[in-house]
């Protein structure tokens, strides 16, 4: 249930709730990266991916995740496809670092 301005509760479906969340997100923080800045990486960039356990892997960006229509995975900040065992799962930008070549 959601509350309207006049303190009544309105029952909505999960689908309707999802559409509201995406519309609100688009109005406050347009899709593109969550921070409103341009994407830091491009396809074919070499990066270091750090997983949730702090383990780092050398990876290459193989594609950009741009679902149409926008879905909750994208709205959560997932943007980049990487080469590796789970190439179909996008990674968040904050989990990637540029590879520095000296």
C-alpha positions as a printed NumPy array, in Angstrom:
array([[  0.   ,   0.   ,   0.   ],
       [  1.079,   3.558,  -0.538],
       [ -0.14 ,   6.697,   1.124],
       [ -1.619,   9.552,  -0.884],
       [ -1.481,  13.161,   0.287],
       [ -4.911,  13.017,   1.942],
       [ -3.82 ,  10.14 ,   4.255],
       [ -5.788,   7.476,   2.373],
       [ -4.07 ,   4.242,   1.494],
       [ -4.204,   3.017,  -2.084],
       [ -3.536,  -0.605,  -2.964],
       [ -1.266,  -0.971,  -5.991],
       [  0.258,  -3.971,  -7.716],
       [  3.94 ,  -4.773,  -7.665],
       [  4.1  ,  -3.778, -11.328],
       [  2.562,  -0.371, -10.587],
       [  4.927,   0.113,  -7.647],
       [  7.907,  -0.731,  -9.892],
       [  6.769,   1.823, -12.478],
       [  6.431,   4.495,  -9.766],
       [  9.902,   3.772,  -8.383],
       [ 11.487,   3.954, -11.838],
       [  9.615,   7.181, -12.69 ],
       [ 10.664,   8.747,  -9.383],
       [ 14.265,   7.678,  -9.939],
       [ 14.273,   9.118, -13.471],
       [ 12.962,  12.461, -12.232],
       [ 15.469,  12.725,  -9.378],
       [ 18.495,  11.005, -10.89 ],
       [ 18.238,  10.419, -14.639],
       [ 19.408,   7.086, -15.92 ],
       [ 22.931,   7.024, -16.779],
       [ 25.2  ,   6.415, -13.851],
       [ 23.753,   6.838, -10.406],
       [ 26.   ,   9.807,  -9.636],
       [ 24.846,  11.812, -12.654],
       [ 28.32 ,  11.752, -14.218],
       [ 29.142,  10.161, -17.593],
       [ 30.206,   6.526, -17.551],
       [ 33.855,   6.158, -16.512],
       [ 34.573,   3.143, -18.695],
       [ 33.969,   2.086, -22.28 ],
       [ 33.755,  -1.248, -24.057],
       [ 37.228,  -2.875, -24.387],
       [ 38.662,  -1.018, -21.366],
       [ 40.843,  -3.129, -19.089],
       [ 39.693,  -2.875, -15.47 ],
       [ 40.229,  -4.424, -12.065],
       [ 36.968,  -5.831, -10.709],
       [ 36.613,  -6.135,  -6.914],
       [ 33.878,  -8.548,  -5.797],
       [ 31.799,  -8.3  ,  -2.612],
       [ 34.465, -10.25 ,  -0.688],
       [ 37.285,  -7.872,  -1.671],
       [ 38.892, -10.262,  -4.158],
       [ 40.217,  -8.518,  -7.267],
       [ 40.254,  -9.799, -10.852],
       [ 41.69 ,  -8.362, -14.069],
       [ 38.812,  -8.045, -16.504],
       [ 37.851,  -6.386, -19.781],
       [ 34.57 ,  -4.558, -20.331],
       [ 32.694,  -6.444, -23.039],
       [ 29.503,  -4.407, -23.152],
       [ 27.223,  -1.893, -21.493],
       [ 24.018,  -2.984, -19.782],
       [ 21.166,  -0.856, -21.177],
       [ 17.864,  -2.687, -20.729],
       [ 14.761,  -1.392, -22.438],
       [ 12.57 ,  -0.889, -20.537],
       [ 14.679,   0.088, -17.516],
       [ 14.581,  -2.538, -14.776],
       [ 15.441,  -2.656, -11.078],
       [ 18.883,  -4.2  , -11.684],
       [ 19.868,  -1.211, -13.824],
       [ 18.252,   1.178, -11.351],
       [ 20.51 ,  -0.307,  -8.665],
       [ 23.598,   0.876, -10.541],
       [ 24.649,  -2.126, -12.601],
       [ 26.158,  -0.895, -15.877],
       [ 29.015,  -3.013, -17.272],
       [ 29.374,  -6.532, -18.674],
       [ 32.787,  -8.068, -18.013],
       [ 34.62 , -11.022, -19.493],
       [ 34.783, -13.914, -17.048],
       [ 32.777, -16.829, -15.734],
       [ 29.557, -14.838, -15.195],
       [ 29.729, -12.62 , -18.279],
       [ 25.924, -12.163, -18.314],
       [ 25.826, -10.465, -14.891],
       [ 26.529,  -6.701, -15.029],
       [ 28.881,  -5.022, -12.54 ],
       [ 28.53 ,  -1.72 , -10.733],
       [ 30.895,   1.102, -11.605],
       [ 32.143,   1.478,  -8.033],
       [ 33.449,  -2.108,  -8.125],
       [ 35.754,  -1.276, -11.074],
       [ 39.136,   0.454, -11.196],
       [ 41.18 ,   1.539, -14.185],
       [ 44.248,  -0.541, -14.915],
       [ 47.312,   1.671, -14.557],
       [ 50.146,   0.771, -16.92 ],
       [ 53.537,   2.18 , -15.975]])
